[in-house]
Amino acid sequence: MDVMNQSELGNTSQMPGPGDKLGAYEIVGQIGVGAMARVLKGHDRLLSRDVAIKQIAAEYNADPVWRDRFKAEAELHMRVSGGHDHLVDVIDFIDDPRGLFLVMEYVAGSNLERALEQLNRPMEVDAALRLLKQTASALAALHQAEVVHRDLKPSNILLTETGKMKVADLGLATLISEQETLELGSARYMAPELFGDGPVDGRADIYALGMIAYEMLAGRAAFGEAFKTVLRDQRHQPMRWMKWHTNPRLTVPALHEVNPEVPEILSDLVARMMAKDPGQRIDSAESLIVTIERHFVGSQVVESAPAAGPAAAGSSAVAGADVASTAPLPKRNRLLIAVVEMSVFWVAAIGGVLYYVYVEQPRAAQRKGLDEARAAMERAKGLMETGDAAAALPISSVLADQWSGKRLGREARAHVLVCEAAIEIVAIDSIFAVGHFEQVTSRYAAVRTMLNEADALGFERYDTVGLMGQLRQSIDWNHAQAQRFAEIERSIQAGDFATARSRWSKINDDYRRLRELDRRALDALRNQLNQKIASAAISKANREADVLIAAGDLAGALARLEETERRYSRETQADRIAGLKRLMAFTAAREAGRAAEARGNRSEAIAHYDRADRLVSGGVVTNQPVADRLARLRSEEAYEEGQRYENQTPPDRTRAVLAYRRSRDFHENKLAQDAIERLDTQSARESLIIDGDEAFAAGNYSTAVRHYTAAMARGADATTSGKLAAAQVRQLVEHGTVELRRGELDAAAATLSEATAIDAEDFEVTGLRDEINVRIQYRELIKAGDAARDQADYAKAKGYYGRARDLLQGSGLDDRAVRVRLRDVNYASWVARARTAIAGERWKEAKAMLNTAAGIRDTDEIRTLRAQVANNEPDEE
């Protein structure tokens, strides 16, 4: 998990840290933080083992929907993991005021993501097969419980220090019966159906595992090359992966082409896992396990395997069609008769040419086409006789269509049916391999129909090697085997284990005669039978343990559960046994507490009750009387501690109040409450003054004023009065400064008047007051100057502006605004005088005034007036 800042989880004050207790667990440190949860390392003090503790993020913890989802996830984990060798065990679920916590097995080691990053080449085939099978085993357990992981990726496949692997983080797993779609997840490995609105089942996890298998066996570099259209632009990666997964036309090169070390049969298997149509995908994790066991023995590839699909046709289409046997006769006319009469020789020559062109040549082409078609038919037969029905089928299909209605077409059609039957038999073997025996029976009936149709077309006349007999013999044997295996499976599902074992033994007696496929299916049925027997025995043991627990015989129940676990070599009872041990520990701690309390040893009783209470908090049992008794004893102990602090010389009232408050918090205690109120009357004033001093030192004058005022209400003195006055002055100076910066001069002046009334000699008060007065005078002069300017009284306006400018000199305040006003009013004054001169036709005087105005600002207005003067000014003689 990527480490992130703790602030991303919200209020860190609610987060337990190293050394904190959480139920029966002690926090050791933090492992990592994600978007939805924080993962801590803890230690189970009762069982002396390390654990991983997952805490939901604060923003989700406050959301009832997410809170319920986390609780459901906890129940899901505890129900599904069940001690499975390849699933991370979930130990406990804690609902604490600090949040929701999930306690899980601590897995020391690394994960597949890191392993792939460190490996600069493809993974060895044997190692990849082991991981593939173990992960499929974990998925099979999830899918059997109707759970889809939905977020399977290399970082969720943990690799332990002992060489095992475990699938982790079911945080996005969802019960199929409760929710059919989920929008979250890691887009790189998500199945196409996860991006839609349709139903989702375990085949989505098969797809993700196929992507992971491709990445392991291709290597990171080749994987990146295969998906370069997605990875070349790192922006919007989730959207780019979604488009790739959901587009059926986008594919990657076959694994055996990318990595020649990968057998073709394994390459085909991974391709089936990655099929974008769920219907074309391996249909279950159990099927995947059986397929791996079928084709890989001792991690060695079984080279003989059914063809993955029809090969490309090895020959082109055969051309041929019926043509006319005679040529059209030429029209008769006088000229031709004359020619015939003149020369019989030329008539014979021309007739010979016409016969060759229109009769003999088409017949030769027809014979050639038929010869080529017969040769193609022989090639198809040869391919079929060598077992390559997939290559023979397209050749026979073309011939059947081109020579339809003719003997060769009927022969080709019969051959098509036999090819299809042979291919279907291979496909049925694949179904047989994954244990779908009932489906095998129905599909063999369809194969018999194909062969019967081939017989009706006369296939036996063309069958020179006895192929039909071989196929029928294979069908009869395989069909019978499928029926026997189906009967065993039905007995197992019905719980009739004796009948299932008897039928299994009859087939096993003839083990040497069985095909390798039959042997593997038989072995799988044996494993299934043993698992069902073990599950039934464990269920019985659990029921017997429940009876013993109800009778109070916890030791007897524990012995019964441990006996079952040892006998069947499973860890499925681990959670039940651990919970029962905690219940026994709780009972022992509770009784020890009662005994200590009876002896008057309150400290020892508290220790025992505390241990029992921690077991209650861990979710083992609910026992409110223990918690109530523990709270009463702690309250009494804290009250006596407060009495000691109060009665010592000199009294320590602060510690006494803290002790009384602890006593009240542990349990309702009137004596403690009365003591708190009594001491509060004595120490409240001192506490308020201390709080006021701290606030004043921190510059929080409003808070200081509030505390000093409250202290004065409980008793006035000169020192506290001086502190209050100083805080009030600082508060008013602070407010006045803010008002001054905002330009609120009147409000600032009023605020400083209040401060002056408290302390007229304060340096900050006098300085700020002087600045405010300057600003107010400046504002009034500017206002008067603006009024005079608006009335065109430019002389008066210049007077006001000049005084305003002089006022600011030496004050350090910015005088740019008044200087602009002076310039503008001076300009306006000269322009107005020039206009007056123009109106009186005093052109030279107007020209001089305009020149002066232009020296201040050269505007379009000046240029217009100058032109007017130039046009009217008399020429000098």
Buried (B, 14 or more C-beta within 10 A) or exposed (E): BEEEEBEBBBBEEBBBEEEEEBBBBBBBEBBEBBEBBBBBBBBBEBEEEBBBBBBBBBEBBEBEEBBEBBBBBBEBBBEBBBBBEBBBBBBBBBBEEBBBBBBBBBBEBEBBBEBBEEBEEBBBBEBBBBBBBBBBBBBBBBBEBBBBBBBBBBBBBBBEEEEEBBBBBBBBBBBBEEEBBBEEBBBBBBBBBBBEEEEBBBBBBBBBBBBBBBBBBBBBEBBBBBBEEBBEEEEEEEEBBBBBBBEEEEEBBBBBEBBEBBBBBBBBBBBBBBBBEBEEBBBBBBBBBBBBBBBBEEBEBEEEBBBBEBBEBBBEBBEBEEEEEEEEEEEEEEEEEEEBEEEEEEBEEBEEEBEEEBBEEBEEBBEEBBEBBBEBBEBBBEBBEEEBBBBBBBBBBBBBEBBEEBEBBBBBBBBBBBBBBBBBBBEBBBBBBBBBBBBBBEBBEEBBEBBEBBBEBEBEEBBEEEBBEEBBEBBEBBBEBBBBBBBBBBBBEEEEBEBBBEBBEEBBEEEEEBBEBBBBBBBBBBEBBEEBBBEEEBEEBBEBBEEBBEEEBBEBBBEBBBEBBEEBEBBBBBBBBBBBBBBBBBBBBBEBBBEBBEEEBBEBBBBBBBBBBBBBBBBBBEBEEBBEBBBBBBBBBBBEBBBEBBEEEEEBBEBBBBBBBBBBBBBEBEBBBEBBEBBEEEBEBEBBBEBBBEBBEEEBBBBBBBBBBBBBEEEEEEEBEEBBBBBBBBBBBBBBBEBBEEEBBEBBBBBBBBBBEBBEEBEBBBEBBEBBEBBBBBBEBBEBBBEBBEEEBBEBBBBBBBBBBEBBEEEEEEBEBBBEBBEBBBBBBBBEBBBEBBEEEBBEBBBBBBEBBBEBBEEEBBEEBBEBBEEEEEEEE
